[in-house]
Amino acid sequence: MNTETPAALVWFRRDLRAFDHAALSRALQTYTRVYCAFVFDADILEALEDRADRRVEFIWLSVKELDSALRQMGGGLIVRHGRACEELPRLARDLGVHAVFTNRDYEPQAIRRDASVAETLALSDIEFHLFKDQVIFERDEILSGSNRPYSVYTAYKNAWLKRLTDADLQMHPIAELAGNLALPPENTIPNLNALGFIGSDLARLDIKAGMSGAREAWGQFATRLVDYEETRNFPALDNTSRLGVHLRFGTLSIRTLARHVYYAAGKGTQVWLSELIWREFFQMILFHYPRVTQNAFRTEFDAIVWDDREDHFQAWCAGRTGYPIVDAAMRQLNQTGFMHNRLRMIAASFLVKDLHIHWLKGERYFARKLLDYDLASNNGNWQWAASTGCDAQPYFRIFNPITQSQRFDPEGVFIKRFIPELAGLETNVIHAPWQLLPIEQQACGVLLGRDYPMPIVDHEAARAKALALFKAVRADAA
Ligand SMILES: Cc1cc2nc3c(=O)[nH]c(=O)nc-3n(C[C@H](O)[C@H](O)[C@H](O)COP(=O)(O)OP(=O)(O)OC[C@H]3O[C@@H](n4cnc5c(N)ncnc54)[C@H](O)[C@@H]3O)c2cc1C
């Protein structure tokens, strides 16, 4: 193609922004002609079950906005649809670039894909450069005194904070280098139908994609950050940032967030920074222990013989277990693609320790439904809740869904939002409605077993069985 000056190609993936972008910045510093591309990867899209998947629409909208932003700076986005491992090298060859620049992804499948792309590019003498972008510290940057990856979060967090310097929080410049952006030879973005999808309910849910959506969500949350510590555990208050999806797709930069909270004072701020560090902890764990995608981190727990009752699993998925807090949580997930963190812990614990279903089944269900689904965080947290992970909840600590409900949704406000059939119940019975006599149920306008299910298991009995299941394999392992 055009061979006047050496050119490079920047491959966008989970970093859909035109500012503070490590790979783009480095390419613009090194080359005077820099193309930008995004590939709707058929290997990923074809595996999705839901043709109205919210994540696909979120990405599609974000890609469109990224293209506009790049065009305003004199460039633009080349957008392809196909297997990324084939499309990307083909595009690089067609453009005649010397090098491809991209930001690192730590998921096992992505690592394999990138290795294959690097190999194919090398056949055409095209360099492949990877950069750290989606985390502050990656891979081996935070290791214990014995040069091993940490498996205890607090120790990791302390080392993370100790290592942090201003330099780690610096932005990667883009705007001042934008003169090196090249106009793309083609500039069409396939519509959702061409990708095999249809529009989702993002607009109805008022979820805004792209850099502008991230900016708005962050702007709103920044003013509430000071209350984070006190409010974060109460789903009815809905006071967490909702930035998970933006962090997942890189429509904002982790450095912007970390910079803000690191230099700000206040407990809420520091607690929120700890959450961002949890995210990095699980990315690091996934990188070092890719086996966790299929196995327990603590391998002895792979031997647990789960009940795996399909009817119980279906009841959990549908929000029909008879435990209001669990059901409200699952209905929030099904209806909105989001579930509050406290509820994720309760729902996950219930699946594993009350229904005795393999944590991987729950993890896969969340993976299908969560808008902010992220393999490292989802897997790490599921293994935490199931007590199979590193630094996990001890197996004998079993959430009681009734007391959790009383503590974190005391008035039942959240429950009633997602289970309208329980709207007539008083606060004292909303957490365990089966305690009502039939005549009392009638007075509240709900008949258990007809309008809302009776509990599918008895928590105390289920708890005892969970303890026995865990103890059995611990004894075997000893
Ligand atoms: C069973 C289970 C599954 C989960 N699956 C996911 C997932 O697929 N993707 C995901 O991003 N988070 C997951 N989490 C972690 C957490 O629930 C979500 O990050 C959080 O609820 C997202 O809401 P928010 O953006 O308002 O978070 P905030 O409370 O505002 O936190 C800010 C950000 O910090 C990060 N963060 C917060 N808590 C955690 C945590 N425990 N572990 C890792 N990162 C964290 C997220 O990036 C989050 O967006 C899961 C938790 C559990 C218990």
The ligand as an SDF file (V2000), in Angstrom:
LIG
                    3D

 53 58  0  0  0  0  0  0  0  0999 V2000
  -19.6690  -13.4660   42.8110 C   0  0  0  0  0  0  0  0  0  0  0  0
  -19.0970  -12.1530   42.3370 C   0  0  0  0  0  0  0  0  0  0  0  0
  -18.8750  -11.9600   40.9800 C   0  0  0  0  0  0  0  0  0  0  0  0
  -18.3080  -10.7580   40.5270 C   0  0  0  0  0  0  0  0  0  0  0  0
  -18.1060  -10.5820   39.1780 N   0  0  0  0  0  0  0  0  0  0  0  0
  -17.5020   -9.4390   38.7380 C   0  0  0  0  0  0  0  0  0  0  0  0
  -17.2580   -9.2520   37.3520 C   0  0  0  0  0  0  0  0  0  0  0  0
  -17.5580  -10.0920   36.4980 O   0  0  0  0  0  0  0  0  0  0  0  0
  -16.6870   -8.0710   36.9630 N   0  0  0  0  0  0  0  0  0  0  0  0
  -16.3290   -7.1090   37.8760 C   0  0  0  0  0  0  0  0  0  0  0  0
  -15.8010   -6.0660   37.4740 O   0  0  0  0  0  0  0  0  0  0  0  0
  -16.5180   -7.2910   39.1920 N   0  0  0  0  0  0  0  0  0  0  0  0
  -17.1060   -8.4110   39.6500 C   0  0  0  0  0  0  0  0  0  0  0  0
  -17.3450   -8.5590   40.9860 N   0  0  0  0  0  0  0  0  0  0  0  0
  -16.8310   -7.5450   41.9340 C   0  0  0  0  0  0  0  0  0  0  0  0
  -17.8410   -6.4270   42.3010 C   0  0  0  0  0  0  0  0  0  0  0  0
  -19.0410   -6.9870   42.7020 O   0  0  0  0  0  0  0  0  0  0  0  0
  -18.0910   -5.4850   41.1200 C   0  0  0  0  0  0  0  0  0  0  0  0
  -16.8640   -5.0000   40.6170 O   0  0  0  0  0  0  0  0  0  0  0  0
  -18.9120   -4.2820   41.5610 C   0  0  0  0  0  0  0  0  0  0  0  0
  -20.1210   -4.6980   42.1450 O   0  0  0  0  0  0  0  0  0  0  0  0
  -19.2140   -3.4220   40.3400 C   0  0  0  0  0  0  0  0  0  0  0  0
  -20.0070   -2.3340   40.7150 O   0  0  0  0  0  0  0  0  0  0  0  0
  -19.3990   -0.8720   40.7130 P   0  0  0  0  0  0  0  0  0  0  0  0
  -18.7140   -0.6110   39.4250 O   0  0  0  0  0  0  0  0  0  0  0  0
  -20.4820    0.0540   41.1260 O   0  0  0  0  0  0  0  0  0  0  0  0
  -18.2880   -1.0350   41.8470 O   0  0  0  0  0  0  0  0  0  0  0  0
  -17.6210   -0.0570   42.9100 P   0  0  0  0  0  0  0  0  0  0  0  0
  -17.9920   -0.5400   44.2520 O   0  0  0  0  0  0  0  0  0  0  0  0
  -17.8480    1.3700   42.6050 O   0  0  0  0  0  0  0  0  0  0  0  0
  -16.0630   -0.4030   42.7330 O   0  0  0  0  0  0  0  0  0  0  0  0
  -15.2600    0.2530   41.7400 C   0  0  0  0  0  0  0  0  0  0  0  0
  -14.5710   -0.7400   40.8830 C   0  0  0  0  0  0  0  0  0  0  0  0
  -13.6480   -1.5050   41.6570 O   0  0  0  0  0  0  0  0  0  0  0  0
  -13.5880   -2.8240   41.1330 C   0  0  0  0  0  0  0  0  0  0  0  0
  -14.0500   -3.7520   42.1720 N   0  0  0  0  0  0  0  0  0  0  0  0
  -14.9160   -3.5000   43.1680 C   0  0  0  0  0  0  0  0  0  0  0  0
  -15.0730   -4.5930   43.9470 N   0  0  0  0  0  0  0  0  0  0  0  0
  -14.3000   -5.5440   43.4110 C   0  0  0  0  0  0  0  0  0  0  0  0
  -14.0350   -6.9000   43.7460 C   0  0  0  0  0  0  0  0  0  0  0  0
  -14.5830   -7.4990   44.8200 N   0  0  0  0  0  0  0  0  0  0  0  0
  -13.2120   -7.6080   42.9500 N   0  0  0  0  0  0  0  0  0  0  0  0
  -12.6340   -7.0470   41.8610 C   0  0  0  0  0  0  0  0  0  0  0  0
  -12.8380   -5.7710   41.5060 N   0  0  0  0  0  0  0  0  0  0  0  0
  -13.6540   -5.0250   42.2690 C   0  0  0  0  0  0  0  0  0  0  0  0
  -14.5000   -2.8700   39.9310 C   0  0  0  0  0  0  0  0  0  0  0  0
  -13.7340   -2.6170   38.7890 O   0  0  0  0  0  0  0  0  0  0  0  0
  -15.4770   -1.7350   40.2400 C   0  0  0  0  0  0  0  0  0  0  0  0
  -16.0930   -1.2170   39.0950 O   0  0  0  0  0  0  0  0  0  0  0  0
  -17.9460   -9.7490   41.4640 C   0  0  0  0  0  0  0  0  0  0  0  0
  -18.1910   -9.9580   42.8220 C   0  0  0  0  0  0  0  0  0  0  0  0
  -18.7550  -11.1560   43.2520 C   0  0  0  0  0  0  0  0  0  0  0  0
  -18.9710  -11.3500   44.7330 C   0  0  0  0  0  0  0  0  0  0  0  0
  1  2  1  0
  2  3  1  0
  2 52  2  0
  3  4  2  0
  4  5  1  0
  4 50  1  0
  5  6  2  0
  6  7  1  0
  6 13  1  0
  7  8  2  0
  7  9  1  0
  9 10  1  0
 10 11  2  0
 10 12  1  0
 12 13  2  0
 13 14  1  0
 14 15  1  0
 14 50  1  0
 15 16  1  0
 16 17  1  0
 16 18  1  0
 18 19  1  0
 18 20  1  0
 20 21  1  0
 20 22  1  0
 22 23  1  0
 23 24  1  0
 24 25  2  0
 24 26  1  0
 24 27  1  0
 27 28  1  0
 28 29  2  0
 28 30  1  0
 28 31  1  0
 31 32  1  0
 32 33  1  0
 33 34  1  0
 33 48  1  0
 34 35  1  0
 35 36  1  0
 35 46  1  0
 36 37  1  0
 36 45  1  0
 37 38  2  0
 38 39  1  0
 39 40  1  0
 39 45  2  0
 40 41  1  0
 40 42  2  0
 42 43  1  0
 43 44  2  0
 44 45  1  0
 46 47  1  0
 46 48  1  0
 48 49  1  0
 50 51  2  0
 51 52  1  0
 52 53  1  0
M  END
$$$$
